[in-house]
Every structure is written in structure tokens, then in C-alpha cells.
């Protein structure tokens, strides 16, 4: 395979003509590179033929369009150390169905119409994740089921707006629900509050545009909503 990217520790640098390289299917780092890689540059693997990517915990930045238009990319694992994900990082990855998200406290810096998870329907959150970024799964109707680890305390703006979720479980560990976190989810009918939920944060706007008909509660505070 031709060499389309070089690694200058700790940054990926992209050579001219790297895009539209659909013949690039495998992309490997040796152990030393995995331990020291810190940034995946803007457009770094744009429009390549890769089918899976595992981003190591050492990476703090995933650039805009870094993996955009990788039409064969089906599986993504995002490491714990990621702090920033740029706009349209996975845009156009039409085969993406599985995402394992381990970033502890990352921010999405893209537009209000973009997202991170794109078409993924099988999403797993790592046990250390504290923050679900803004627009994480925005407008991804393939998302029909989610389980949040007890480590999650904040769910970002439009994080799961316009998704296919039929139900949501909010635990007492979640203290921040930003504007339209679950807004405009047409199928969302059931909200469950688990033990420890003393007050549902921002209930007026975080579920705006939904038609919730059932609220189940295992907490003792009936004023939680």
C-alpha cells in the first residue's frame, strides 16, 4: 500500500494528496507510537478505505473531518484521553454501526447540525465517562437503546436529540441535562428515574418536543420531575 501519512511524534501529519485514498485499508501504529500519539489532525484519514479504528488513550484531539467519508468504516473506539472532537470528524461514514466511547470529559467543537456517532446504533460508553458531549448522537435515528454508566454526570446539548430512542433512564448521578439533550425524539414515550434522582435537571427544555406518556420512578422523591 502507498504511504499516505507520516507520524511525527506526537502528531499525525498529513501529506498532500492523502484524501480520496480508498486503497488504504489498514492503518497501524507500533507500540511506541500508540503510547505517544496525541493528536489526529484535521482530515488525517479523510476518505480512506479503513474499516475499523481504535484511538489510543494517549490521543487528546481528533480533528475536524479526521475520518470523514470513510465509507467502509464500521467500528470506532475512542480512547479515554480525548478532550476535543472537531466538526464532522466521522461525517459520511455510512457503514458506521458500532462505537465504543471511552473519552472521560471531551467536548465537541463542531456545528449544531453535526454529530459524533453519526449512524452508529450499537454505542457503548466506558465506565469512566463523565461527560456526553453536545451533539453526540444528534439526528441519528438508528440509536434506539442506551445505557449510561454511573460515572456519567452531564449530558450535553442536543446530545441525543432527534434520535430513535423509545425510552430513557436517568440516574441520580446525572446532575446536568443541557438544552434539548433528548429533544424532538418522536418515539420517546417512557422516562425512568432511578434511585437517587432527587431532582431531574432542566426538565422543561431537555425533553422539549417529545411526547412522553409514562414516567416510572424508583426514587422516593415524587417531586423529582
C-alpha positions in Angstrom: 0.0 0.0 0.0 1.2 3.5 -0.6 2.3 5.6 2.3 -0.2 8.4 2.8 0.5 9.6 6.3 3.6 10.0 8.4 3.9 10.1 12.1 6.0 12.8 13.8 5.6 12.1 17.4 3.3 13.1 18.9 1.3 14.4 16.0 -0.2 12.9 12.8 0.9 15.0 9.8 -0.9 14.6 6.5 0.8 14.6 3.2 -0.6 16.3 0.1 -2.9 14.0 -1.9 -3.8 11.9 1.2 -7.6 12.3 0.6 -9.6 10.0 -1.7 -7.2 7.2 -1.0 -9.7 4.4 -0.8 -7.0 1.7 -1.3 -5.7 2.4 2.2 -7.5 -0.2 4.3 -5.1 -0.9 7.2 -3.5 1.7 9.4 -1.3 0.5 12.2 0.9 2.1 14.9 3.7 0.4 16.7 3.7 0.3 20.5 5.8 3.4 20.8 3.7 5.4 18.5 0.5 4.3 20.3 1.9 5.4 23.6 3.0 8.9 22.4 0.4 9.8 19.8 -1.5 12.9 21.0 -3.3 14.4 18.0 -5.2 13.1 15.0 -5.1 16.1 12.6 -7.8 17.7 10.6 -8.7 15.4 7.6 -6.0 12.9 8.7 -7.7 9.8 7.3 -10.3 11.5 5.2 -12.0 9.4 2.5 -9.8 6.3 3.0 -10.9 2.6 2.9 -10.3 1.8 6.6 -12.9 -0.5 8.2 -12.1 0.0 11.9 -10.2 2.4 14.1 -9.1 2.2 17.7 -7.9 5.5 19.0 -5.4 5.1 21.9 -5.9 6.7 25.3 -2.9 9.0 24.6 -4.8 11.0 22.0 -6.3 14.2 23.2 -7.5 15.7 19.9 -9.5 14.3 16.9 -9.5 16.9 14.2 -12.4 18.0 12.0 -13.1 15.7 9.1 -10.4 13.3 10.5 -12.3 10.2 9.4 -15.0 11.8 7.2 -16.2 10.0 4.2 -14.6 6.7 5.1 -17.4 4.7 3.6 -16.2 1.3 4.8 -15.6 2.4 8.4 -17.9 0.2 10.6 -16.3 0.3 14.1 -14.8 3.1 16.1 -13.2 3.0 19.6 -12.4 6.4 21.1 -9.8 6.4 23.9 -10.1 7.8 27.4 -7.8 10.8 26.9 -9.7 12.5 24.1 -10.6 16.1 25.1 -11.8 17.6 21.8 -13.5 16.2 18.8 -13.7 18.5 15.8 -16.6 19.1 13.4 -17.7 16.3 11.1 -15.0 14.0 12.4 -16.9 11.0 11.2 -19.3 12.6 8.7 -20.2 10.4 5.7 -19.1 7.2 7.4 -22.2 5.4 6.2 -21.2 1.9 7.3 -20.5 3.0 10.9 -22.7 0.8 13.2 -20.6 0.3 16.3 -18.9 2.9 18.6 -17.2 2.3 21.9 -16.8 5.7 23.6 -14.3 6.0 26.5 -13.5 9.7 26.5 -13.8 10.9 30.1 -14.5 14.5 29.6 -14.5 15.5 25.9 -16.0 18.5 24.1 -17.5 18.6 20.6 -16.4 21.7 18.7 -18.4 21.3 15.5 -21.6 22.9 14.2 -25.0 22.5 15.7 -26.1 20.2 12.8 -23.2 17.8 13.1 -22.6 14.9 15.5 -20.1 12.3 16.6 -21.8 9.0 16.5 -23.3 9.5 13.0 -25.1 6.3 12.0 -24.0 4.1 14.9 -26.7 2.1 16.5 -24.5 0.0 18.9 -23.0 2.5 21.3 -21.1 1.5 24.4 -19.9 4.0 27.0 -16.8 3.3 29.1 -17.1 3.0 32.8 -15.1 6.3 33.4 -17.0 8.6 31.1 -18.2 11.7 32.9 -19.5 13.9 30.1 -21.5 13.1 27.0 -20.6 15.9 24.6 -23.0 18.2 22.8 -24.5 16.7 19.6 -23.1 13.3 20.4 -25.8 11.3 18.6 -27.8 14.2 17.2 -30.2 13.2 14.4 -29.1 9.6 14.5 -32.4 7.7 14.3 -30.5 4.4 14.5 -30.0 5.0 18.2 -32.8 3.1 19.9 -31.2 2.0 23.1 -28.6 3.5 25.5 -27.1 2.6 28.9 -25.2 5.2 30.8 -22.6 4.1 33.3 -22.9 5.6 36.8 -19.8 7.7 36.1 -21.8 10.0 33.7 -22.8 13.3 35.4 -23.5 15.5 32.4 -25.4 15.0 29.0 -24.7 17.8 26.5 -26.9 20.0 24.4 -28.8 18.1 21.7 -26.7 15.0 22.6 -29.5 12.6 21.7 -32.0 15.0 20.1 -33.9 13.6 17.1 -32.8 10.0 17.8 -35.0 6.9 17.7 -35.0 6.3 21.5 -38.3 4.9 22.8 -37.3 5.3 26.4 -34.6 6.9 28.6 -33.3 6.0 32.1 -31.9 8.9 34.1 -30.0 8.1 37.3 -29.2 10.2 40.3 -25.6 10.5 39.1 -26.7 12.7 36.2 -26.8 16.3 37.5 -26.7 18.2 34.2 -29.0 17.8 31.3 -28.4 20.6 28.8 -30.9 22.1 26.4 -32.7 19.6 24.2 -30.5 16.7 25.4 -33.3 14.4 24.4 -35.3 16.9 22.4 -37.5 16.2 19.5 -37.3 12.4 19.9 -40.5 11.4 18.2 -40.5 7.8 19.6 -39.7 8.8 23.2 -42.6 7.8 25.3 -41.1 6.5 28.6 -38.9 8.2 31.2 -37.5 6.2 34.1 -35.9 7.9 37.1 -33.8 5.6 39.2 -32.9 5.6 42.9 -31.0 8.7 43.9 -32.7 11.1 41.5 -33.7 13.9 43.8 -34.4 16.4 41.0 -34.5 16.0 37.3 -32.2 18.7 35.9 -33.7 21.1 33.3 -36.8 19.0 32.6 -38.5 21.9 30.7 -36.1 22.0 27.8 -34.0 18.8 28.0 -37.1 16.8 26.8 -38.8 19.5 24.7 -40.5 18.3 21.6 -41.2 14.8 22.9 -44.5 13.2 23.8 -43.6 11.3 27.0 -46.7 9.4 28.3 -45.1 7.3 31.0 -42.8 8.2 33.9 -41.5 5.4 36.1 -39.7 6.3 39.3 -37.8 4.1 41.7 -36.8 7.1 43.8 -38.6 8.3 46.9 -38.9 12.0 45.9 -42.1 12.4 44.0 -41.1 16.0 43.1 -38.2 14.8 41.0 -39.8 15.9 37.7 
